[in-house]
Amino acid sequence: MADQLQQQSGKQTEEESFLPEEKLLFHLRRLYRQYGYRPYRMSKFEKYELYAGNKDFLVSDRIITFNDTNGELLALKPDVTLSIVKSAQFRSNHVEKLYYQENVYRPSGSSHQFREIMQCGLECIGDLDSYGLFEVLVLADESLRAVSDESVLNFSHLGILKSLFRALGAGDAQQVQLLSLIAARNLHELTELFAARGWESRLLQDVKALLAGSCTLSQLPDELEALGLPWLDNEILQELRMLAKLSSRTEDRARFDFSVINDIHYYNGLVFQGFVRGISEKLLSGGRYDSLLARMDRKGAAVGFAVYLGLLEQLRQTQETFEADVLLLYDEKTDPETLQATAKALRAEGKNVNTQRSSKGRYAQVLDLREEVRNA
């Protein structure tokens, strides 16, 4: 029993020494496996043509390319989803559940310089139903909670937007304008656009009401019906009712936010973004992307998300960090056996101990073994 406890203590101490990204990856891999997802492995590069034809799906259209020995143009992968979709095979009544941990290569949001960015996530592809869709939403929320309890998952449904576009008779150019203004919650310019296009003021009030709304998934269908949106596609409402029924049986934490928008040419249903206090950018992003499958001549439906682990560095910078749990200060007159015994006893308690002859640095606790201190 003692040996077993010692082994468990050793494992805990080892895990405590991991970086936040490493701890999170261990947790997420375990979480995704519990839901039947299996790991996906891929090469660091793909044929450039895969990305060239889908640049508007990517975070950035800037891609690192190089020529293979046979002259073929290759690219360091800026995205994982496209590679998974490329190899997807449809089977009736079956979904492929895959999770990944990969580095991607693209400009960072802050410096705009190319970086190797660690991300993990999952994809659920195939004969997708409402339960599989809801399960991915739950996993997105659990992934955020693994980072911090001070997190929020916001979601919307692009079917609501597409129904609105049809009601307005908005062309491609107007749709782009609307998407930009709704994402920015710019009510002033939305009002001006509706006036300039001669669109019904009732529809403008509907948009404003949707932007003002904030409710859980289980509450959303009733909230939409209460707004009285005659232009809303009934199939969208039925899908949301099915998801709401599932959500009402679990902890209902995701919040509706009409300004959550992903690329409407690829995403076609539920979309979501996750944020954590202390990180200025979205940490998680995903949604349903049947349109991407159709564009790549793949049958079926798909939903997934990515967690941008590189952003955890921002979280570390906002938190108080220490170089070690305990600093043991000593000098040339300190008894080395006392120093050794004290350090050993503290480490046996699971603490990280740094022995130094100066007090530079940040530590949770300082123990001073210098002789002049003891004699004072």
Summary of the structure (lengths in Angstrom):
residues: 376
radius of gyration: 26.2
end to end distance: 44.9
largest distance: 87.2
contacts: 1113
relative contact order: 0.12
helix: 43%
strand: 22%
